């Protein structure tokens, strides 16, 4: 260790960046007494090397003994696991029949904690068989059935499996849920942002299912050190917690060195990594991006090929078996070092490490000390922070005391995220019907979502209006807890072999990182993206060796959906609300791997992507851009630079990654009416990050001004106002304008006077009364045929079935009309006169039959298909007869087969009565749906529930007209198909005489 510290201070290539060395002194342990009831565990604890409990462990167990829920927020390696294992061991020793559920965010943590608990059980002298089982996506199907039927004392799983595989089948877990006494939520701090909002809903569903089976389990949550563990635990579960933060565990001496290299921080990291390995120090390097992880690994191995088998990269996107192999090798000592993203930040036991290299500030105090806690657990350790040339890193290197004295961040989760709550409501209703008055439905996000989800047809309200049921079986499959969008498979093309999946990427990043022509890095190797299939959610790549990497170029725009609050601040007005942010990837750049020199760029044509989210924005008075312009500065460049610098310091104020929040700057926003800077959450529905700064924006801007002003560069650089993620390539940027703009925004100087031409608004012309609107002309239609689908070779030949008779009801005169086959042209003319044609399966049946008689594109008729509208709501078809009986109290009578029989018997009058009755039922159902805004149907379980029908005639007419216009380009093809269908009909008629 001393040798490496000496190298950092004196070795060429490392010494130039040396900035600060802090020694964190050794700290002795503080012990507490074993609580009553745990005495018989003392011998087993001693066999595990635990002679006494640390103070925080003893206090946590005392609160649990008092029946409270507990959250521990103590550093890495402080013994949090023992706190939740001991109640289980005490229960086993006492012969109690109680179950516990352990939740971990990663599968690797499951295995690690299972092994620890099994070791504790063996220390008691018992067999661990039947005590603990892992139940996740890797558990074989046959094994799952046995676990459900004979549940273990401790079930270890992830939130994903709890959501997808346990709660949907809670009835099969009755024995487990009835005696569920303890729920453990480990790595609590990871449940923030989108993932946290999902987990908040899963945990509420878990407690709801437990209550359904008569249980109220206690909760133990374990977290890294954060500012608000109790608040976070309550947000995630809806319960209050006893908070344990004082750490009684010992801590060996630790060195912390800050390095600000003159050159690339990645080159410095690779050099330091190699130096540490060569000195026999087991080393872990943490990066902030997958690409950088792979680059450093590549450089280390290129420089010293003999290290190829002794070091590895590690990140999300690796296949599960790859990650497990690396973890096992690191734990066993077969690997001397690993370069990782945050994927190894959490408490997977990878053995004793000596050196931790942080390649860039991890973004938060919590993550910094969580990663630093990987080293020096039993011996002296070294943590080296290599600053990147961005504003946040440079701010901390310039103010090193902030790293050691600043309070930990608040973890932000929004359990009331409306979009996420809406996704979980059908899941909860599928598990146990929702009932009016239950506590979960009273929560703001859930309450706001119920009506919207019902209107979309995902929830069905009971006839009495007091219960809600899921409209589809297993809606859980539609909800991914980890991503705001879909996941894409990355497949490697192999010559003369099937493609092999090498990784995955989230839908939110796929357009920017895996567009055609992009360089994708995986385990130190380069792959060129040859195909991006958005429909199949697949990325095809081939191996390459290129001296460049790629970076997407994008543009963004924002729309204000709601302005929920506003307040004055400095010389601007701050507002918050809901936003729609649209991003377009317009091209990409190729840059050299070494030096990042621009080689070239290419345009891209990709679909835009939009999210609705929450944010805050600065409404900037006209005087500020005018003052910048008058001083010869660039107004847009200055405000753009303010946005970049403020976003880069955002993680000082909220627990987040720099890329969890986004920004947009404009000199003239149409809705604001002036210049504006938007700061928004990067996830759909919002995470509460941007709005958490509502009361602290001035503090953020003061820190921003200090960083930009103190940076020694002249025109702006990555250490102050440049952003590596800027979609416009950091253009325009004006550092001097940013400093002046910040001073004006913060009212450090008065606003200059702005000369304005005062113009009187033009007098409003007296509006003439609008003529009364003509009532929309609705025509209801039903068609009966001469032949069955079987007789013409299948439903795809419906144009060959020939019209037996059709009936219409015209709202213009309130009359029924009947149309024989020879009158079909008149029928088509009548439909063409309508503002809206209303039918039941009219698009897939009636129009297909009529297609055999016309060249007209019937898709261009303004049409409302009641069957389609209901299927879109609930996901399946309902017969007209069922709807008529449940809503109108009348049976439908005959059916299509009976009509065919009548035709063969020549009883056209019966067909006319039947067809007219169908049109009458359809009209009355439509009127009922429009009037009461729902229709009833009966589920397979016998429940009468509501289908939302938020239909208004005006809206239906407008929507149908738009759809008809959009269908216009298909007219020629429809005409060709019509001609072909008449030819086919002629061939059929030549083979068989139609019955009369």
N, C-alpha and C positions, 0 to 999 in steps of 0.2 A: 504493500500500500504506500509506504514512504517513497519507494522508488517511482511509482506512478505520479504521486504528488510532486516529486522533484522534476519529473519530466514535464508536467503541466506548467511549471514555473520557468524551466530553463531550456527545454528541448526546442530546437528550431522547428517551426511549423505548428507548435502548440503554445509556446510562451507568448507569442505576439498578441494573442487574444485574451490572456489571463486578466481578469478584472477583480475578482473578489474571492476570498477564502474564509468560510465560516466553519467553526468547530462547534458542533452540538454536543454538549457534555454528556457523559454517562449519567443515567438516572436510576436510582435504586428502586426496588419494588415496594409497593404498599399493599399489605395483606388484610383480608377480612375473614370473619369466622364462617365456618360451614353452617348454613341455616338448619334449624330443627327438621328432622325427617330425612336428612341426607347422611346421617352418621354411618350407616352401614355401607356407604359407598367409599368411605375413607381408604380402606385397604386397596380397593381396586384403583382408586386415583393414585395412590402411592406407587402401585405397580406400573402406572403410566407416567411416572415421574412428576406427579402433581402432589406436593406435600401440603400445600395450602392454597386457598383461593385468593386471587387478587381482589382488591377492594371493590372494583366495579363489578366483578362477577358475583361477589357476595351480596352486594346491594340489589343487583338485578334479580337474583333468586329470591330475596326477601320480598320484593314487590310482586313477583309471580306467586309466591306463597300466600300473599294477601288478596289474590284474585284479580290483580291488575294486568293490563296489557303493557308490555315493556318494549322500549326501543333503546338499543345500545349504539352509540356513535363514538367509537374509540378507534385508534389507529390500527393499521395493518399489523397482524401478528400479536394482538393484545389478548387473544383467548376468547373471542366472542362465541366460537363454536361450542365451547364447553358449557356456556350458559344455557343453550337450548338442548344440548344432549343430556345434561344432568337430570332435568325433570323426567325425561323418557326413561333413563336408567333407574331413577327412584321409583317410577311407576312399575317397571319390570321387577325390581327387587321386592316391592310390596305386594306383588301378585295382582295388581289392578288390571282390569281389562279396559284399556284406553288406547286410542289411536292418535297419531300425529301425522301432519302433512308438512313436508319440507319443500319449499319452493326456491329454486335457484334459477338465475337468468341464463345460465349456460349449462349444457350437458356435461362439460368437463368438470364443472363444480359439483355436479351430482355424484359422479364417480369418486371424486376426492373426498367428499363429505360422507358418502356411504362407507368408504374404507375406514375413515376415522371412527365412525360410530361402531362398526363391526369390531375394531380393535378395542374400543371401550367395553363392548359386551364381552369379549373374550377375557378382558382383564377382570371381569366379575366371575369368571370361571364358567361361563355359559356358552352354548353354541349360538352363533348369530343367525342360524337358519330360521327363516320365518319372522325375523325381527325387523329387517329393513329390506326393501325392494325398490329398484328403480323402475319407473313406469314412464317411458317416453317414446318418441318415434322410432327408436332403435329396438324396442322390446318386441320380440316375435309375437305374432298374433296368438299362437297357441299359449304362450306364456301369459299374455294379457288376460285371457279367460281365467286361468288358474289364480292370478293375483286378485281379480275381481271377486271370485268365489271364496277365496281364502285370503282376505287382505292382511298384510303384515302390520306389525305395531307401528312402523314408520314407513310411510309411502313418500318416496323422493321423486319429484317431478319438476317440470318447468311450467311457467305460466301458459306457454303454448299448448302443452298437452292437457293441462287442466281445462283450458278453454275448449280444445277440440275433441279430447278423448275421454274426459272424466265427467265434466258437468253435463254434457248431452246425455250421458248414460247414468245419471246419479241414482236412478232406481236400481240399477244393477250393483251399485256400491252401497246399498242400504246399510249393511252391517258395519261398514267403515264409517259412514256419516253419522249413524246413530250414536257412536261412542267417540266421535272426534273431539278430542280435548285440547289439542294444541296445533296451531298453525305457525310455522316458521317462515318468515320472509327475509331471506338473506340478500346481501348486497342491495339494500333498500335504496341507496343513492343512485343506482342505475335506473330506477323506475321514475324517470322524468321525461319531459318532452312527449313525443307521440307514443313511444313505448309505455311510458308511465301512465298516460291517459287511458290507454287500452287496459293496462294491468289494474288500474283503479276500478274499471268496470268489471273485470274478471273477478277481483276480490269481493266486490259487492255481490256478484252472482254466487260466489262460493259461500259466503255467509248466509245468503238467502236459501241456498240448497241445504246447508247445515240446519238452519232454523226449521225448514220444512220437515226434516227428519228428527227434530227435537233436540238438537245440540246447539250449544253456544261456546265454541272453542275460544281459549285465550290466544293471543297473538304475541309472538316474540319477533321483533324486527331487528336486524343487524345492519349497520351502515358504516361507511367510512365517515371521517370527520367532516361535518357540514354545519352550517349556522343554524339550521332549522329542522333537526331530525323529528321532533314531535309534530311539527306542523306538516311535514311531508308524510309521516306515517298516518296522520289523521286524514289528510287529503286522499290518500290511497285507499283507506279502509272505512272512513266515516266514523272512526272511534277515537277516544282520547287515550293518551299513553303516558306512562311514567317514563321520564327521559333520564338515561344514565350516560354522562359524558366524561366524568373524571376517570382518567386512566391510571390504574395501579400497576400496570406491567412495567418491567425494567426495560431500559433502552441502552444498548452499547453506544460508545462514542461514534459519532458520524461526522464525516467531512462533507461540506457542500462547497463546490467551486463553480463560479460563474465565468463563462468564457464567451467573449464577443469577437469571433475570428474576423480577420481582415478579408479573407476570401470566403469561399462557399462553406456554410455550416455543415453541409453534408460531407464534403471532403474532409473537414476537420473531424467529424464524427467517425468516419471510416478509419482515419489514421489513429484516433484515440482508441477505438475498438480493437484494432490490431495490436496496439501497444499493450493494452490491458491483457489480452489473450496471451501475448508472448511472455508476459510476466507471471503467467499461471493463475491469473485472477478470473474467476467465472463472472461473465459480464452479460448484462442485458441492456440493449439500446431501444428506447421508445421513440418512434416517429409519429408524425401527425397525419400521414397519408400513406395509402397502400403503395403508391408509385415510389415514394421516397424509401419505404421499407425495402422494396425490391432493388432500387438503385444502389443503396448502401451495401446490401448483401452482394450485389454484382461486383462492386468495386473492391470489397474486401477479398473476395475469392479471386478476382483478376490479379490483384496485387500479390496475394499469397495463396497460390493454388493448393498448397498442402492443407489449407484450412477448410477445403470444400466439405469434407466429411465431419468437421468439428464445429461448424457454425451453420445456422439456418435462418431463414426468414419465417415469419409467423404473422398471419393476418386473417381477417374475415374474408370469405370468398374461397378459402381452401376447402377441400372436401373433408368431411368429418374424420376419415381414417388418416388423412395427412396430419391434421392437427393433433390427434391422439399419439401418433408416432413421435412427433416433435416433443410433445409434453413428456412422454415417457423417457425419451433420450435425455432431455434436460434434467429430469429428476434423478435419473440413474448416473448422471455424470458423463454419458457418452458424448454429449454436446458441451463445449466449453462456453458457447455464447449463442445468443439469439438476437435478431433484430426484429422488433414487433411493433405493430400498431397498438392501440389501446386494448386489443383482444386479450393480452396477457396481464392487464392491469389488475384484474380482480383476483380473489384469493385462491387460485389454483396453486397447489403446493408443487413448486418446481425445484425444491431443494434450496440449499444455502448458496446465495450469490454474494459477490464481493463488490461489484461496481455496477452502478446504474447510470447510463448516459441518456439524458433527455435532449433529443434533437429538436430544439424549440420548446418554448414554454408550453406545457400541455393544455393551457387554456383556463386553468382554475387552480386555486390553492388545494382543493380537494384532490384533484387528479395528480398534482405534483407530488404531494406527500403520500398518496396511495401508491404511486409508482416507486417513489424513493423508499417506501417501506419494504420493497422487494429485497433490499440488500441490508447487510449488517444486522441480521436478526439475532445471531449468536456471537458475532465478532465485529470488529471495527469495519465500517463500510464507507464507501465513497459515492457521492452523487455529483455528477457534472451536468450543469445546464448549459448547453451550447445555444446561444441566442441566434435566432434567425433575423434577417434584416427587415423585420416588420415592426409596426408601431408598438404593439404590446410587448414584444420581447425587448425592444430597445428601451421602452419606458421602465421595465423592471431592472434591466442591467444598470440603468442610470439611477435607479432608486432601490438598491438591493435590500434595504431594511424592510420594504414592503413584502418581500418574499418571506421574511421571518416573523414579521410583526402584524401584518394585515390579517383581519379576521377572515374566517372561511366564508365561502359564498352560500347564498340561499339556493336550495334546490327547488326548481319551479316545475310544478305539474298542474295541469288544469283538468280536474275531474269533470268539469262541466263543458268540456269541448263537445259542442252540439253534434258535429259529424261523427265523432267516435261513440258518443252515447247512443246516437241513432243506429250505429252498426250493431251495438250489443243488445238493443231492445228485442229484436226478433229472436236472438239466441236465448235470452232470459225467458221470453214467452214460450219458446219451444220446450224449455226445461220444465217450467212451472207457469201456468197461465198468470199473467199480470192482473192484479186486482186493484181497483180504485181504493185509495187510502193507505196502501202500503208505503213504508218510509222511503224506499228507493225512488218511487215515482215522484216524490215531493222534492227531490234534489233539482236545482235549477236547470242544469244541462239536460237531465232526463225529462223533466216536465216539458221543456221547450221542444223536445224531440218527438214526444209521443204522437202529437197530432200530425207532424210532418211525415213520420214513418207510416202512420195509419193512412194518410192521404196517398202515399206512394204504394200502398197495397202490401207492405211488408208485415203490417199488423192488422188483424181483423178484430173489430170490437163486437162484443156479444150483443144480442138483440136488446138486452136491458141496459147496455152501455156501461156496465160495471167491471167487465173483464176484457182482456185482450189476448188473442191467440196468434201464434206465428202462422203466416199464410203458407209457408213452405217448410218442408221437412229439412232438418239439419242446415239452418242458415249459417251455422258456424263456419262452414267451408268458404263463405264469402269474406271472412274477416281475418286478415293477417295482422297479428299483433306487432310485428317488427317493422312493417313498412307502411308508408302512406299510399303506395301503389303496388303494382305487380312486380314479380321477380322474373328475371330473364336468365336463361341458361346460356353459358358460354361454351361453345363446342369447337373442338379442334378438328380441322379437316385432315384426314390421313389418306394418303394415296392408296387406292384400291381397298380401303377398309371403311367401316362405318365411322362417323364422327364420334369423338369421345368428349364427354362433358368434363371440363377442367375447373369450373367455378360458376359463380352466379353474380348478378349485379341487380340492384334495385331499380325499379322503373323510374324513380326520381332522378337517377344519374345516367341512365342508359343513353339518352340522346346526346349528352355532353361528352361522355367518356367512351362510348362504343358505337359511334356513327361510323359509316363506311369510310375507310381511310385512316381511322384512329389507330394509334399504337397502344395496345393493352399489355400491361406487365403482370406476370404471374410467376412467383417463385424465382425471381431473378432473370426470367426469360421474356423476350419481346414477342408479341404476336400482333399481326396486322389484321384489323377487322375487315373482312371481305364482304360480309352481308349482315344487315340488321333487319330481321323480320319482325315487325311490330305486331302482326296478327298472331304469329306462332310463338311470340315472346322468346326469340332465339337469336343469339349472336354467333356468327361463324367466324373463326379466326384461323390463320396459318402462321407457323413459326417463321420469324425473320430475324435478321441481325442488322439493325439500322442505327446510324449514329444520331438519330433525332428522336424526340418525343412530340406529341401533339397536344394542342390546347384549343378548346372550342371558343368561338366568338359568338356572342349572343346580344340580343337587345330585349329590353323589358318595358312594359307599360303597366300602369296601375289604375284601377277604377275604384272609387269610394262607394261602397255599398251601404254603409251607415256611418253617421257621425255621432258617436254616442256621448262624447263629452269634449269640452274645450276649456282652456284656461290661459290667461296671459302669462308670459314668461319672458323676461328681458325685453328685447325689442321685437319679439315675435309672438305668435299665438300657437300654442300646442294643442293638438286635437288627437283623439283616439277613436277607433271604430273598426269596422269590418271592411276588408279590401279584397279585390280580385286582382291578382298579379298574373300577367301573361308573359311567358318567355318564349322567344324564338331563337333557335340556334341557326345562325345565318352562314356559318363557315367555320374553318379551323385553320390554325397555324402549325407549321412544322418548325421546331426549334432544336438546336444542337443540344445534346445531352450535357456536354461540357461547355459551360459558358452561357447557355440558353440563348445564343444568337439566333435571330429570326432567319430561317432559310426560305420560306415561302408560305403562301396561304391559298386556300381553295374555298369556293362557295359551297354551301349545302342547301338543299331544299328538304326541310323536315317539318312535320306538323307542329303548330304551336302547342304549348302545354300551359294550362291555367290552374291556379289554386285559389280558393277562397280562404282567407286567413285574417288574423287580427294584427293591428299595428298602431303606431303613433306617427304623427307627421308634424313638421314645423311649417307653419304658414308664414312666409317671409314677406315683409312689407316691400313695396316697390322701391323704397328709398335705398335699400341695401344693394341690390344689383346696380342701381343708378350710381351709387357712390363708388362702387368697384369700377364701373365703366368710366366714370369721370377721372379716376386715378390712373387710367391706362391699364387696368387689370382685366382679367377675363372672368366675367361673372359666373358663367357655367362652370369653368375650370375651378374656380374657388369653391363654389357650393358642392361640386362633385368631390373635391378633395376633403371638404368637411365631412361628407357622408362616409368616405373611405376611412378616415382617421377615427371617427366616432365609432364605427362598426368594429374597428380593430381593437378598441379598448372596451368594448361591450362586456367581454368575459370578466372584467374587473368587478362588475356589479351584479351579474347573475351567472349561475352555474350552467354554462352552455359551451358549446363549441362555437368558434368564430363563424362557422358556416351554418349555424342553426338560425341565424338572422340574416336578412337581406336588406338591401337599400336601393332606392331609386331617387334620382334628383332630376328636377325639371325646372326650367325658367318660367314656364307658364302652364300650369295644370288647369284643364278646362273646368273642373268642378271647384277647385280652390279659387281660381281667378287671379292667381299670382304665382310666384316661385314657391316651390315646396321641396322639402326633403322627407322622404318616407323611410321609416325603419319598421320592418315587419317580420313576423315569424315565418320561417321557411317551410312549415308543415301545414297541410290542409286543416282548416278549423282553428289553427293557432295553438300555441303552447303556453301562452301567458308570459313569454319572455319580454317582448317589446313593451307590452303594457306594464310590466313590473317596474319599468323605469319612469313611469308617469310622474312620480314625485321627485325623481333624481336626475332629470334630463340636464338641469343646469350644472350639476356636479360632473356629469359625463362630459359636457361641453368644456368645462374648465380644465379637466384633465386632458381633453383633446387639444385645446389651445396650448397648454404647457408642452405636450409632446411635439406638436408641429413647430412651435416657436424654438424649442431647444435643440431640434435636430440640426446637425452641422451642415447638412446638404444645402445647396442653393436653390434648386428648382423643384425639389420633391423627389422622394425615393421610397423604396419599400419600407424603410424604417419610420416613415411618417405618413405619407398620403397615397402611396401606391398600393394596390391590392392585387394579389396573384389571381384572384377569381373575377376580376373586372371583365365583364363581357365585351366592353368596348376597348380593351387593351390599354386602360388608363389614359384615355383621351376623351375630352381635354382635361388637363390637370394644371392648376396654378397655385403653387404653395403660398406665394405672397398674398394672393387674393383670399386664400383660406384663412390666413392669420387675421387679415383685416375684417373678413366676414364674421369670424368668431368673436372678435372684439365688439363688433356692432350687435351681433345677436345677443351677447351677454350684457349689453348696455354698459360696456366699459367706456364708451364715448357716445355722445348724443347723436341721434339720427340727423343727417343733413336734410335741409328743406328740399322738397321736390316740387318743381314748378308744374302745375297742372292747369290745363285749359278747362275751365268750368263750363260745361255744356249743359243746357237745359234739355231734359229728356223730351223727346217728341210727344206731342199730345196723342193720346190713344184714340184711334178712330172708333166711332160708335159701331159696335158689332151688329150686323144684321141677324135677326133670328134665323137659326138654321131650320131648314125644312124638316118636318117630322120624318123620322127614319121609317122606311118600308119594312114591315115584318119579314124576317127571313123565310124563304120558301123551302120547306122541308118535304122531301118525298121519301116515304117508307116503301121498301120493296121486298118481295120474296119470289123466288123462281122455283118451280117444280119441273122435273125432267121426264123424258120418255124412256130413258135407258139408265141402267145402273152403272156404277163404275166398273163392275166386273164384266159387263157386256161390251165395254169399249176398251178394255185392256188396262184399266187402272185409273186412279184419280188424276194422273197427269194428262189424261186424255179427256178431261171434263168438257172441252169444246165439242166433243163428238156425242155428248149425251142428249142433245136436242131439247128444245123447250117444249114442255107439254102445256104449261100455262104459267103466267106471272100475274101478281096482283100488286097494285100500288095504292097508297093513300097519300093524297096531296094536301098539305096543310093550307095551300092557297084557297081551296074551295071546300075542304073537308069531305071530299068524295073518294070512294073506292073505285078503282078501274081494274078490269080484267083484260089480259092480253094473251091471245092465242099465238101459235108459232108464226102464222102468216102476218101477225101484227107487231112482230118484234121491232121493226124499224120505228114504229110509233112509240113503243116502250123506250127505245134508246133516245128518241127525241125528248120524251117526257123527262127522263133522267138528266139529260143535258140542260134542261130549263131550270133545274133545281139549284138553290144556293147550297143545299146539303142533301146528299143521298144517305139515308140511314138504313142499314141492313144488319143481319145477324149472320156472320161468316160470308158477307157479301163479296169481299175481295177474293177469297180463296175458292168460292164456289159459284155464286151467282154471276160474277163478272167473267169467270173462266168459261162458264157455259155460254154466255152471250158473246164471247170472243169469236165463236164460230160463225157469227152473223155480220161482222163489221170489221172494217179496217181501222176504225177509231180506236185510239189508245184510251181504254177505259180507266187506266190509272190516273188520267188527267181529270176525271170527274171528281168534284169536291165530295168526299165520302167520309162517313163515320161508321165504322164497323163496331157494333156493341160487343161482339164476341172478342175481337182483338183488344178492345179497351179493358175488358174484364181480365183477359189472360195476362195482359201487361201488368195488371195490378197484383194478381195473386199467383201467377206462374202456371196456371193450368186452365183448361176449357171447362165451361159449365153449359149443360144443355139448356135450350130455351124453355123447355117444359119444366125443368127444375126451378128456374128463376121465376116463371109464371106462377107456379104453385106456392113458392115460399113468399112471394111479394104481393101477388094479386089474389091468391087463394083459389085459383081456378086451374084445372088440369089442361094440358096442351091438347089432348085428344089423340089424333092419329100421328103417324111419323112418315118419313120419306119412303120407307119400304111399302107401307100401305098405299101411298100415293102412286107408286109404280104399279102396284097390283090393279088399282082402279084404272090406270091408263090402259093396261092390257085388256081390261074388261070393258073399255069404252065409256067409263063413268066419269066424264069430265066435270059434271056438275058437283060430284063429291070432292074432286080435286080443288075446284073453285072455292067451295065452302071451307075446306081445310086450309088452303093457302090464304084466304081472306082472314080466317081466324088467327093464323100466325102473324100476319101483318098487324092485326088489331092488338094482339098481345105485345108485339114488339113496340108499337106506338105507346101503349099504356105503361109498359115497363120503362121506356125512355122518359116519359112524362114524370113517372114516379121518381126516377133517379135524379132528374133535374130539380124536382121540387124539394125532395128531402135530403139530397146529396149523399145517399147511400142506397144500396140494394142488399137484401138478405140472401144468404144461402146456408145450407146445412152441411157441416163438416162430416167426415167419416165417423167421428166420435159422437155425432148427434147434436152438436152444439149449433145453434142458429147465430150466425155472426154477420157483421156488416162488411160490405165491400164499398170503400169510399168512391163516390162518383162526383167529384168536384167539377161537374160539367155546366157550362153556361152556353146557350145557343150561339151567342155572339162569338165567344172564344172558339167554339167548335167550327163555326163557319170560317173564321179567319185562318185557323190552323189548317183546315182542309184545303182552303184556297192556296195557301203557301205550299202545301204538299203537292197539289195538282200542278202548280207552276214548276216545282222542282222536278216533277216527273216528265216534263215536256221533252227533254232530249231523248227519252226512250220511245218517242212516238213512232219513228220509222221502224224500229225493230218490232214494235207491237203490231204495226201494219203488216210487216212481213210474216209475223207469226199467225196473224189472222188469215192471210192468204193461204199459208201452209195448212192451217186447220181446216179451211173449207175444202182444200184438195183432199185432205185425209178423210173428211166426212164423206166426200163423194166416193172415195174408195170403199169405205165401210158400207155405204148404201148399195154399192154395186154387189156387195157380197150378201147382204141380208135386207130383205124388205122390211121397212119400219112398220110396226103394228099400228093399225088405225082404230 
